[in-house]
Amino acid sequence: MSWMDKFDPKLQTMVKEVDAQIAPQLAKIDARILENQNKVLTSFQNHHVAESYLTGSTGYGHNDEGRDVLEAIYADVLGGEDALVRPQFVSGTHAIGVALLGLVRPGDDIVYITGKPYDTLQEVLGLAGNGIGAPQEYGIGVDYVDLLPNGAVDDDAVKARLNDKTKVVAIQRSRGYATRDSFTVDQIAAMIKVVRSVLPNVWIFVDNAYGEVSETKEPLEVGADVMAGSLFKNAGGGMAKTGGYIVGKKDLIDRISYRFTVPGLGGAEGATVGALADMYQGFFISPQTTGNAIKGAIFEAALFAKLGLDVSPAWDAPRTDLIQTVNFGNADDMVKFAKAVQANSPVDSFVTPIPEKMAGYEDQVIMAGGTFVAGSTIEFSGDGPLRPPYTLYLQGGLTYAHIKLATMGAAQSTFFDN
């Protein structure tokens, strides 16, 4: 019996058509993987990574050479001068919050030019929640410029909003829980040009979540000053068990490091306690793992479009991250599909996800995906807030083969089983 035989014959035919349809797109991603893998390998070689670096440190973490070299590699590959890559970051939101709040002082403004930030960052920035500990308590302003109806940055509104109080201009690369497209690195370069035309010396921060090694260049290489993200998304390669990173100009990383720990210590301390082997290996395989996830997203887009669903990006659209959205139009179908995603995961496939309120989110959220690292979104998973247009955000997958099998399984149970 072939593995294909467990699927409905109509679904089998669709998949064969999709495979032929997307083959040229997958070949482009394979070429991108090879270029990024060469970049990472070369950096490992140039920094003389040794087996002893994988052990990690305890206590204060003084003289942790493995940690210091890993940070140099992150800076090298991602286009910065220095980096903080630490297991002490509990999430990407934490790393992003530390970066932003480490840059500003009372009287300064942070301005997002890519619309309202996603749910968890809204509380960090005092745009939602109870406001305790938010920037506004320290006399720091936070604002955002709405996007145009077509999802593009409103250049005129951005120019009008920037002023001498603006200390940090922030750009969110990924769509988050919005319906707009994620921004490519070339689009980010155009945004930076507009900002610099008004404030040449303002610090530009990029939330790079889901974007690392998705293209062959990074936002720091087109004029951004600092960017940050999570190690249980692309950069961790499915290996890192926790952590986040901040990378950018050295003087800004130094400034941020005093927010990460305390003034005087900065990045000099911080034990890695057995985390370095996974962090090194995860970053090494991140081009392949991220590429697998993007290839899987292309497959998802093409198959679900054939099934009549509203998807974004389209299968043949440019890819700058690994997120694939599917709009269901109602809560029942969205929840049903999320349950199918869970059932086709390697871990906890027998568990039924249910919508619930979660810290950092304004609406009930459903999260599906049995992952080896809890909550890892470089692994196959789907989530989204239960609000119109009832969009499930699919992301990740450690292997293309699993994404394909899981996607077909979800389609089978949702659309073909009675």
N, C-alpha and C positions, 0 to 999 in steps of 0.2 A: 504493500500500500504506500503510495506516495504521500508526502506531507500535504500536497495540494488537495488530496481527495477528501479531506475533512471540511473543505469549503464548498459552498454552493457553486454549481457549474457556471451560473451567470457571473458570480464574483470572480471565479477563475478566469473567465474570458476577459472581464474588465481589467484584471491585474496584468494579463499578458499584453493587452493594449497599452496599459500605463507603462509597463516596462520598456516597450519600444518607443513610446512617446518621450519619456524622460531621459533616455540613454545619453543624448548629447549634453544635457544639463549635468548629469552625474559625472561625465568625463571632465567637465570644467571644474567641478569640485575636487576631483582626484588630482588634477594639476595644481590646484590651490593648496591641497594638503601637502603635496610634495615640496612646494616652495616654502611653506611655513615649517615643515619638518626639518628642512635643510637649515633654516634660520635658527631653530632651537638647537639642533645638533651642533652646529658651528659654535654657538655660544657656550654650550657645555664643554666643548673641546678647548675653546679659547680660555675659559676660566679654570681649566684643569680640575674638573670635578673629581674628587677622590672618594673612595669607599668610606673613609673615615668621616666624611661630611654628612653621611646619612644617619649617624647615631643620635645626634641632638644633644641638648644640654639640660641640666636641672638647676634648681635654685634660682639665682639671679640671672643666669644665662650670660655671664660675662665671657667674652672671648669665644663666642660661638661662631667659629669660622664657617661651618656649614650653612648657618642662617645668613651670614653676611654674603657668602658667595651666591646663594640662591637669590638674594635680593639684587645682587649685581646682574644676575642673569635675567631676572624680570625686567630690570631697567633697560638692559641691552636689547632684548627681544621686543619689548613693547615701546621702545623709542624714547625712554626717559634718561635722566641722569642718576637717579637714586630711587629707592623703593623701600616700603615697609611691607613685608610678606610674613604674616604672623598668625599662629593658631589662636591667639587671644582675641582676634576679631570674631565675634559670634555669628556674623552674617555679612552679606554685602551691604545691607542697610546700615549696619554699624560702621563699616569701613567708610562708606560714603558720608555718613553723619560726622565722623571724626575728621575727615578731610575738609568738609565744608566749614565746620565750626572751628577747626584749627586755623583756618585762614583769616577769619573775620574777628573784629573787635567792636566794642560798643560804638555806635554811630555809623557803622558800615551797613551796606545793603547787599543781600544776595538776590540776584534776579535770574529766574529761569526763563529762557527764551523759547522753550519747546512746549509751552503749555503747562498746565497744572501737573506737578509730579504725581507718581503713583501712590497708592494708598499708604503703604508703610512709611514712606518719606514725608507724607503730609503731616503726620504726627511729630516726626523728628523736627520738622521746620515750623511747627506751630500753626499749620494751616488746617488742622483738625485735632481732635482730642481735647484733653483738659488743659493743655498749655504749660504744664509743670515742666520746668527745665528747658523749655523751648527758647529759641534765640531771642524772642521778643522780651523775655524776662531780663535779658542783658542789654537791652537797647539796640538790638540788631534787627534790621528790617528784612523781611522776606517777601518777595513779590514774584509774579510770573506774568508773561505775556501770552495771551491766547494765540493759538494757531489759527491760520486762515481756514475757511470751511473745507478746503481741499487737503488739509493736513500739512501744509507748508508753513514755514516760519514767516511771520508777518514782519518783513524787514523794516518797513516804515514805523510800525508800532515799537519795534525794538529800539530803533534810533531815537524815537521820542522818549522812551522810558529811561534810557541810560543817562546818568548824571554823575557829578563828582562824588556822590556818596556811594556809588556802585563799586564795591570792592571785588566781588566775584560774580561772573556771569556763568551760569550753569546750563549744561546741555544734557538732556536725557536721550541717549542713543536709541534704546529699545522703546517699543510702543508701550511697555508696561501693561496696564489694563485698559488702554485706550484702543480705539478702532483705527487710528491712523497708522501709516506705514512706519517701520523703523527707519532711522536715518543712516544712509551710507556715509562712509568716511569722506567721500567727495562732497556730499551735502554738508557735512560738518565743517569742512574746509571753507565752503562758501559762507556759512554762518559766521565763522571766525573772522573772515574778511570784513563782513558788515560791522561786527562789533569793534574791530580794530580801527575802522574808519572813524569811529566816534571816540573810543577810549583806547588809544594804542597800548597802554600799559596795564589795563585791567587784567586780573587773573581769570583765566578761562578754565573751568572744570568740566569734565565729561564723566557722566555716569555710564561706564562701559559695560554694564551687566549684559550678559549673553553675547557680547560682541568680540571678545578676545579671539584672535586667530581665525575669525570668520571671513575676513578679507586678508589681503597680503600686506596691508599697511594699517596703522593704528592712528587714532586721533592725535596723539602726541607728535606724530610725524607730519601733521598738517597745521600745527600751530597751537594746539591746546597746551596748557601748562601743567595740569594735574588730571589724573583719572583714577578711578577706583572700581573695585568689583569683588565678587565672591569667589572662594576656592571650591565651593560645591556647585559652581556653574562651569563654564568652559575651561578656565585656567587650571582647575584641579584635576581635570581629565578623568573624573570618576574615581580617583584614588584618594584625594585629600579628604580627611574625615571632618574637618572644620577649617575655619580661617577665612581671611580676606586679604586683599592687597591694595596699596596706594602707590602709585608710581608717578614721577614727574620731575620737575626741576629740583636740584639739590637743595637750594635755599628754602623752597616751599615744603619739601619733605621734612627738613629739619624743623621748620615752624610747626608743621602738623604733628610731628613726633612728640612735641611737648603736650599736645592735647591727648595723644594716644596713651602716654604714661603721665609724667609730671615734669614741670620745668626742671632742668638740670640733668634729668636722666634721658629723656627722649627715647631714641631707638637703641641706646646702648645696652639696655637690659630687656629681658623677656626670654624665659627658657622655652625650648622647643620640645622637650620631653617626649621623644620618640615619634614626633610628627614629620620630621624632615624626609625620611625615606619616601613616604607617600606623597609629600609635596613636590619633591624632586621628580619622582616617577610620573606623577600626575601631570606636571607641566611638560615633561618630555613627550608624553603621548597625547597632549591636548590637541595638537593639529589633527591627528587621526580621529580622536573621539569627537571633536567638534565637527569635523567633516562628515563623520557618520551621521551625526544628528541632523546636519543640514540636508544631506542626501535623503534621510528619512522624512524630513519636512517636505521636500519636493515630492516624494512618493505620496505622502498624506494629501497634499494639495491636489495632486492630479486625480487620485482615487475618489476623494470626497467630492470634487467638482463633478466627476462622472455620476456620482450618486445624487447630484442635484443640490448639494449644500453650498452655502455662501462661504468662501474661504479667502483668507488673505495671509501672506502674499499668494498670488497665483503661482502655479508650478513653474512657469517660465520667467517669473519676475526676478530682478536682481536680489541677491541674498546678502544681508549684512549681519544677521544674527540667526539663531536657531529656532525662533518662535514661529509657530503656525497657528493661526486662529481659525475656528469653525463657529459660525453663527447659527444658532438653532431657533431663535425667535421666541422661545418659550422655555420656562424652567424645567418642565417635565422631561422634554427630550434632552436637554443639556445634562440633567442629572442621570438619566438612563445611559447616555453615552459615557459619562464619567465612570459609572459603575463597570461598563465594558472595558474601559482603559485599565481599571484596577484588576479586573479578572484576567487580563492578559499581561500582567507584570510577573517577574520572577519571584518576588517576595510578597507575602500577604495577598496572594491572588484570591484567597477565600474570603477576604474582608470586604464588607460593603461600605463604601464611603457615603457619608451623609452631610448635607450642608450644615454649617454651624458658624457662630460668631467667633472670630479669631482676633487676637491682639493686633492692632495696627490697621484693621480693616473696618470700613464703615458699614458694609453690607455682609450678609451671610456669604460664606465662601465654601465651595466644594473643592476638595483636593484629592486627586486620585494618582496612584502610582506606588507600587511596592518597590522600594529602592534599597540598595545595600547600605547607602549612607542616608540617614533620615532626612527627608526633605530635599534631597539632591535633585536639582533640575537639569543637570547634564545627563541624568538618567531618564528613561522614558516615563513621562508623567503628564498630567493635565490638570489644570485648575482654573478657577475664575469666580468672580463675585456674581451672585444671583441678582442681576439687574439687567434691564434691557440694554443691548439686544440679545442677552443671554449667550455670551461668547465663552467658549472653552478655549483656553490657551494651552496648546500642546507644545511640549519642548523635550529635547533630549533623546537619549538612547545610546547605550554604550557601543552597540554594534548595529550596522545597517540591517543585518539579517533579523535581529530581534524587533527592530522598529517595523519592518515589513510584516513579520508574523503577527505582531501585536495589533497593528493597524488593520490587517485583514480580519483578525479575530474580533476586534471591536465592531468592524463593519458587518461581519457575519451575524453577531448576536443582536445588533441594533436594527439592521435592515433586512435580514434574510430569515432569521429564525422566527417562527410563529409562537 
